[in-house]
């Protein structure tokens, strides 16, 4: 199956668009889970706490699914050496900045 963006926009989209969307989705899921966890800890009513706790669990599971997909696609390499991960992150950051230092 081709990329999501490629199927919508054709061959003009680069392959990193799916990766960017994936990382944005992971970030959004993490932020949502964090917000629901904070709400869970602040809620005083047991029913509301349970509700927020269930939302937190759903968001964590969603983040886990997106992360598994990113690992499968090779966008995230959790078992690489830490120095290699750092070097790759620096290269990606420089590419995102257009080679600026």
Backbone as JSON Lines, residues from 0, in Angstrom:
{"i":0,"aa":"X","n":[0.85,-1.18,0.0],"ca":[0.0,0.0,0.0],"c":[0.89,1.23,0.0]}
{"i":1,"aa":"X","n":[0.57,2.2,-0.83],"ca":[1.35,3.42,-0.91],"c":[1.13,4.32,0.29]}
{"i":2,"aa":"X","n":[1.85,5.42,0.29],"ca":[1.72,6.34,1.42],"c":[0.36,7.03,1.39]}
{"i":3,"aa":"X","n":[-0.07,7.45,2.55],"ca":[-1.37,8.12,2.67],"c":[-1.35,9.42,1.87]}
{"i":4,"aa":"X","n":[-0.33,10.22,2.11],"ca":[-0.22,11.51,1.41],"c":[-0.03,11.28,-0.09]}
{"i":5,"aa":"X","n":[0.77,10.27,-0.44],"ca":[0.98,9.97,-1.85],"c":[-0.3,9.6,-2.56]}
{"i":6,"aa":"X","n":[-1.17,8.87,-1.87],"ca":[-2.43,8.48,-2.5],"c":[-3.38,9.66,-2.66]}
{"i":7,"aa":"X","n":[-3.24,10.65,-1.8],"ca":[-4.1,11.83,-1.9],"c":[-3.55,12.82,-2.93]}
{"i":8,"aa":"X","n":[-2.25,13.09,-2.85],"ca":[-1.65,14.13,-3.68],"c":[-0.84,13.61,-4.86]}
{"i":9,"aa":"X","n":[-0.72,12.3,-5.0],"ca":[0.02,11.74,-6.11],"c":[1.51,11.69,-5.81]}
{"i":10,"aa":"X","n":[2.3,11.69,-6.85],"ca":[3.74,11.48,-6.71],"c":[4.48,12.72,-6.25]}
{"i":11,"aa":"X","n":[3.81,13.84,-6.14],"ca":[4.5,15.07,-5.74],"c":[4.84,15.08,-4.26]}
{"i":12,"aa":"X","n":[4.18,14.27,-3.45],"ca":[4.45,14.24,-2.01],"c":[5.67,13.38,-1.75]}
{"i":13,"aa":"X","n":[6.54,13.83,-0.87],"ca":[7.72,13.03,-0.54],"c":[7.37,11.98,0.5]}
{"i":14,"aa":"X","n":[8.24,10.98,0.64],"ca":[7.92,9.87,1.53],"c":[7.96,10.27,3.01]}
{"i":15,"aa":"X","n":[8.59,11.38,3.33],"ca":[8.67,11.78,4.74],"c":[7.37,12.41,5.24]}
{"i":16,"aa":"X","n":[6.42,12.66,4.38],"ca":[5.16,13.25,4.82],"c":[4.41,12.3,5.75]}
{"i":17,"aa":"X","n":[4.4,11.01,5.42],"ca":[3.76,10.03,6.3],"c":[4.47,9.98,7.65]}
{"i":18,"aa":"X","n":[5.78,10.06,7.61],"ca":[6.56,10.04,8.85],"c":[6.22,11.26,9.71]}
{"i":19,"aa":"X","n":[6.12,12.41,9.08],"ca":[5.78,13.64,9.8],"c":[4.39,13.53,10.42]}
{"i":20,"aa":"X","n":[3.44,13.03,9.67],"ca":[2.09,12.84,10.19],"c":[2.07,11.83,11.34]}
{"i":21,"aa":"X","n":[2.87,10.79,11.21],"ca":[2.96,9.79,12.28],"c":[3.51,10.37,13.56]}
{"i":22,"aa":"X","n":[4.58,11.16,13.45],"ca":[5.16,11.77,14.64],"c":[4.21,12.8,15.25]}
{"i":23,"aa":"X","n":[3.49,13.52,14.41],"ca":[2.5,14.47,14.93],"c":[1.37,13.74,15.67]}
{"i":24,"aa":"X","n":[0.95,12.61,15.12],"ca":[-0.1,11.83,15.78],"c":[0.39,11.28,17.12]}
{"i":25,"aa":"X","n":[1.65,10.82,17.16],"ca":[2.2,10.34,18.44],"c":[2.28,11.46,19.46]}
{"i":26,"aa":"X","n":[2.69,12.62,19.01],"ca":[2.79,13.77,19.92],"c":[1.41,14.17,20.45]}
{"i":27,"aa":"X","n":[0.43,14.17,19.57],"ca":[-0.93,14.53,19.99],"c":[-1.48,13.51,20.97]}
{"i":28,"aa":"X","n":[-1.25,12.22,20.71],"ca":[-1.74,11.18,21.62],"c":[-1.05,11.29,22.98]}
{"i":29,"aa":"X","n":[0.24,11.59,22.98],"ca":[0.96,11.74,24.25],"c":[0.45,12.95,25.03]}
{"i":30,"aa":"X","n":[0.22,14.05,24.33],"ca":[-0.28,15.25,25.0],"c":[-1.69,15.02,25.55]}
{"i":31,"aa":"X","n":[-2.51,14.33,24.8],"ca":[-3.87,14.04,25.25],"c":[-3.85,13.13,26.48]}
{"i":32,"aa":"X","n":[-3.0,12.1,26.45],"ca":[-2.9,11.21,27.6],"c":[-2.4,11.96,28.83]}
{"i":33,"aa":"X","n":[-1.45,12.86,28.63],"ca":[-0.93,13.66,29.74],"c":[-2.02,14.54,30.33]}
{"i":34,"aa":"X","n":[-2.81,15.16,29.48],"ca":[-3.89,16.03,29.95],"c":[-4.94,15.24,30.72]}
{"i":35,"aa":"X","n":[-5.31,14.05,30.2],"ca":[-6.3,13.25,30.91],"c":[-5.74,12.7,32.22]}
{"i":36,"aa":"X","n":[-4.45,12.38,32.24],"ca":[-3.85,11.92,33.5],"c":[-3.9,13.04,34.54]}
{"i":37,"aa":"X","n":[-3.56,14.25,34.13],"ca":[-3.63,15.38,35.06],"c":[-5.05,15.59,35.56]}
{"i":38,"aa":"X","n":[-6.02,15.48,34.65],"ca":[-7.42,15.64,35.04],"c":[-7.84,14.52,35.99]}
{"i":39,"aa":"X","n":[-7.34,13.31,35.75],"ca":[-7.65,12.18,36.63],"c":[-7.15,12.45,38.04]}
{"i":40,"aa":"X","n":[-5.93,12.95,38.14],"ca":[-5.33,13.2,39.44],"c":[-5.99,14.36,40.18]}
{"i":41,"aa":"X","n":[-6.57,15.29,39.45],"ca":[-7.21,16.45,40.07],"c":[-8.68,16.24,40.39]}
{"i":42,"aa":"X","n":[-9.31,15.29,39.72],"ca":[-10.75,15.06,39.93],"c":[-11.0,14.53,41.34]}
{"i":43,"aa":"X","n":[-12.07,15.01,41.94],"ca":[-12.4,14.57,43.29],"c":[-13.54,13.55,43.32]}
{"i":44,"aa":"X","n":[-14.38,13.58,42.33],"ca":[-15.51,12.65,42.27],"c":[-15.03,11.31,41.71]}
{"i":45,"aa":"X","n":[-15.3,10.21,42.37],"ca":[-14.83,8.9,41.89],"c":[-15.29,8.56,40.48]}
{"i":46,"aa":"X","n":[-16.51,8.93,40.13],"ca":[-17.0,8.62,38.79],"c":[-16.23,9.41,37.73]}
{"i":47,"aa":"X","n":[-15.96,10.66,38.03],"ca":[-15.21,11.49,37.08],"c":[-13.77,10.99,36.97]}
{"i":48,"aa":"X","n":[-13.18,10.61,38.1],"ca":[-11.82,10.05,38.08],"c":[-11.77,8.8,37.21]}
{"i":49,"aa":"X","n":[-12.77,7.92,37.36],"ca":[-12.8,6.7,36.56],"c":[-12.93,7.01,35.08]}
{"i":50,"aa":"X","n":[-13.79,7.98,34.75],"ca":[-13.98,8.38,33.37],"c":[-12.68,8.89,32.76]}
{"i":51,"aa":"X","n":[-12.01,9.82,33.47],"ca":[-10.74,10.36,32.97],"c":[-9.67,9.27,32.9]}
{"i":52,"aa":"X","n":[-9.68,8.37,33.85],"ca":[-8.72,7.27,33.84],"c":[-8.9,6.38,32.61]}
{"i":53,"aa":"X","n":[-10.16,6.13,32.26],"ca":[-10.43,5.33,31.05],"c":[-9.98,6.06,29.79]}
{"i":54,"aa":"X","n":[-10.19,7.37,29.73],"ca":[-9.71,8.15,28.59],"c":[-8.19,8.12,28.52]}
{"i":55,"aa":"X","n":[-7.55,8.19,29.68],"ca":[-6.08,8.11,29.72],"c":[-5.62,6.79,29.14]}
{"i":56,"aa":"X","n":[-6.24,5.7,29.56],"ca":[-5.89,4.38,29.06],"c":[-6.08,4.28,27.55]}
{"i":57,"aa":"X","n":[-7.19,4.81,27.05],"ca":[-7.44,4.78,25.61],"c":[-6.36,5.54,24.84]}
{"i":58,"aa":"X","n":[-5.96,6.69,25.37],"ca":[-4.94,7.49,24.69],"c":[-3.58,6.82,24.74]}
{"i":59,"aa":"X","n":[-3.27,6.17,25.84],"ca":[-2.0,5.44,25.94],"c":[-1.99,4.29,24.94]}
{"i":60,"aa":"X","n":[-3.09,3.57,24.82],"ca":[-3.17,2.48,23.84],"c":[-3.06,2.99,22.41]}
{"i":61,"aa":"X","n":[-3.67,4.14,22.15],"ca":[-3.55,4.74,20.82],"c":[-2.11,5.13,20.52]}
{"i":62,"aa":"X","n":[-1.44,5.72,21.5],"ca":[-0.04,6.1,21.32],"c":[0.81,4.86,21.09]}
{"i":63,"aa":"X","n":[0.52,3.79,21.83],"ca":[1.26,2.54,21.67],"c":[1.11,1.98,20.26]}
{"i":64,"aa":"X","n":[-0.1,2.05,19.72],"ca":[-0.34,1.55,18.36],"c":[0.41,2.37,17.32]}
{"i":65,"aa":"X","n":[0.4,3.68,17.48],"ca":[1.11,4.54,16.54],"c":[2.62,4.31,16.65]}
{"i":66,"aa":"X","n":[3.13,4.14,17.87],"ca":[4.55,3.88,18.07],"c":[4.95,2.55,17.44]}
{"i":67,"aa":"X","n":[4.12,1.52,17.6],"ca":[4.41,0.23,16.99],"c":[4.46,0.35,15.46]}
{"i":68,"aa":"X","n":[3.57,1.14,14.9],"ca":[3.58,1.38,13.46],"c":[4.86,2.09,13.03]}
{"i":69,"aa":"X","n":[5.28,3.09,13.81],"ca":[6.5,3.83,13.49],"c":[7.72,2.93,13.57]}
{"i":70,"aa":"X","n":[7.75,2.04,14.53],"ca":[8.87,1.09,14.64],"c":[8.86,0.15,13.44]}
{"i":71,"aa":"X","n":[7.68,-0.33,13.08],"ca":[7.54,-1.23,11.93],"c":[8.02,-0.57,10.64]}
{"i":72,"aa":"X","n":[7.7,0.71,10.48],"ca":[8.1,1.45,9.28],"c":[9.58,1.85,9.3]}
{"i":73,"aa":"X","n":[10.23,1.73,10.46],"ca":[11.63,2.1,10.56],"c":[11.85,3.57,10.88]}
{"i":74,"aa":"X","n":[10.79,4.28,11.23],"ca":[10.91,5.7,11.57],"c":[11.53,5.86,12.95]}
{"i":75,"aa":"X","n":[11.28,4.91,13.83],"ca":[11.82,4.91,15.18],"c":[12.61,3.61,15.33]}
{"i":76,"aa":"X","n":[13.83,3.74,15.84],"ca":[14.69,2.57,16.01],"c":[15.1,2.49,17.48]}
{"i":77,"aa":"X","n":[14.23,1.9,18.31],"ca":[14.46,1.91,19.75],"c":[15.64,1.08,20.21]}
{"i":78,"aa":"X","n":[16.13,0.18,19.37],"ca":[17.21,-0.71,19.79],"c":[18.57,-0.3,19.25]}
{"i":79,"aa":"X","n":[18.64,0.83,18.55],"ca":[19.93,1.35,18.12],"c":[20.69,1.86,19.34]}
{"i":80,"aa":"X","n":[22.0,1.95,19.2],"ca":[22.82,2.5,20.28],"c":[22.42,3.95,20.54]}
{"i":81,"aa":"X","n":[22.48,4.4,21.78],"ca":[22.09,5.78,22.1],"c":[22.86,6.82,21.28]}
{"i":82,"aa":"X","n":[24.15,6.59,21.06],"ca":[24.94,7.54,20.26],"c":[24.42,7.61,18.83]}
{"i":83,"aa":"X","n":[24.02,6.47,18.27],"ca":[23.47,6.44,16.91],"c":[22.12,7.16,16.87]}
{"i":84,"aa":"X","n":[21.29,6.96,17.88],"ca":[20.01,7.65,17.94],"c":[20.2,9.16,18.01]}
{"i":85,"aa":"X","n":[21.16,9.58,18.83],"ca":[21.43,11.01,18.96],"c":[21.95,11.59,17.65]}
{"i":86,"aa":"X","n":[22.85,10.88,16.98],"ca":[23.4,11.35,15.71],"c":[22.29,11.47,14.67]}
{"i":87,"aa":"X","n":[21.4,10.49,14.62],"ca":[20.3,10.54,13.66],"c":[19.36,11.7,13.96]}
{"i":88,"aa":"X","n":[19.09,11.96,15.24],"ca":[18.23,13.07,15.63],"c":[18.84,14.4,15.23]}
{"i":89,"aa":"X","n":[20.15,14.55,15.41],"ca":[20.84,15.77,15.02],"c":[20.74,15.96,13.51]}
{"i":90,"aa":"X","n":[20.95,14.89,12.74],"ca":[20.85,14.98,11.29],"c":[19.44,15.36,10.85]}
{"i":91,"aa":"X","n":[18.43,14.78,11.48],"ca":[17.06,15.12,11.14],"c":[16.74,16.56,11.49]}
{"i":92,"aa":"X","n":[17.26,17.03,12.6],"ca":[17.04,18.43,13.01],"c":[17.7,19.39,12.03]}
{"i":93,"aa":"X","n":[18.9,19.07,11.6],"ca":[19.59,19.93,10.63],"c":[18.87,19.92,9.3]}
{"i":94,"aa":"X","n":[18.34,18.77,8.9],"ca":[17.58,18.71,7.65],"c":[16.31,19.54,7.75]}
{"i":95,"aa":"X","n":[15.66,19.49,8.92],"ca":[14.43,20.26,9.12],"c":[14.7,21.76,9.09]}
{"i":96,"aa":"X","n":[15.88,22.16,9.52],"ca":[16.25,23.57,9.51],"c":[16.87,24.0,8.19]}
{"i":97,"aa":"X","n":[16.92,23.09,7.25],"ca":[17.47,23.43,5.94],"c":[18.98,23.53,5.93]}
{"i":98,"aa":"X","n":[19.63,22.75,6.78],"ca":[21.09,22.74,6.79],"c":[21.7,23.87,7.6]}
{"i":99,"aa":"X","n":[20.9,24.68,8.27],"ca":[21.43,25.76,9.08],"c":[22.14,25.17,10.29]}
{"i":100,"aa":"X","n":[23.12,25.9,10.78],"ca":[23.84,25.41,11.95],"c":[23.69,26.35,13.11]}
